[in-house]
């Protein structure tokens, strides 16, 4: 999970110690380091309301910092809190996911000024994104979560099994089932696309 | 690769980058000859690529400062609530312990006395009433008779600390569990 360890362990240790001691700047730094990762995960897990969910996850992180083993990286601990919190949100709302608002408040993808996007390609991408959103909503949260960790955050199976406290075989089975549902849901798109 | 079923199995390993060069060649070849498998693979690849590259909402400008403020406020609230709850549980423990002590002299002590005396009476008629349990009861009877008048006293003084100890330990355990549960419950403002 190299992509999610933005701070060297010694700096991280210092930040956590300072945050525990009541240093707001140190905790703010932790939030800044991991907010994109957490919002991204929540957005894919629960759809809209990802920012509120992320805020609650950081509050939970702060409340449990004194239990956190500082010799370990923060990201897996944060993923575990995020996973449990997103499952709680979905359970509380009694739904599998919340529809994602398209384009509202999204970061703009950087584009070259001299290269105008092909309108057909843009429409096709938007369609595919909608299809993927719907397909993701059809994947049960217990499969969706490890699928996101594996394919978006590029976390290894071993690390996911440690985060979710599940055997590797179970993690693999859940990811494979998640992939299967995603594949089935997108077959219509691929056939309509004329492939 | 014998066919499409093997391809399905291999697909997951292929996506995880766990295939050998030979398997990769077989996989790529199968994609060129089987249209259904090629479609399935394309669907999955498109889906996973889109999932990974899906735009994520930008956090609001004051996200970090607001989160920090709420987190610190939540910790203060949690500490205050824990303190109140700890005092409440301590008070509750004292009240329940007092009630147990009071009930000991009012209910348990007379009940134990009655049970001990009646047990002796029942055992004296055991030959008639409990023929089938004779062997077991006669052993017990011997012990109790040998104790004589001391039996009720012994029952009272032997059972009292044990029973009281169990109840107090139970109350402390429940209080401890409750305090821990409250400790880990996050408060959101």
Interface residues (C-beta under 8 A of the other chain):
Chain A: X22 X24 X27 X28 X31 X32 X35 X36 X39 X40 X43 X44 X50 X51 X54 X55 X56 X58 X59 X60 X61 X62 X63 X64 X104 X105 X106 X107 X109 X128 X129 X131 X132 X135 X136 X147 X148 X151 X152 X157 X172 X176 X179 X182 X183 X184 X185 X186 X187 X189 X190 X191 X195
Chain B: X12 X15 X16 X38 X39 X40 X42 X43 X44 X46 X47 X48 X50 X51 X52 X54 X55 X56 X57 X58 X59 X60 X63 X64 X65 X66 X67 X68 X70 X71 X72 X74 X75 X78 X184 X186 X188
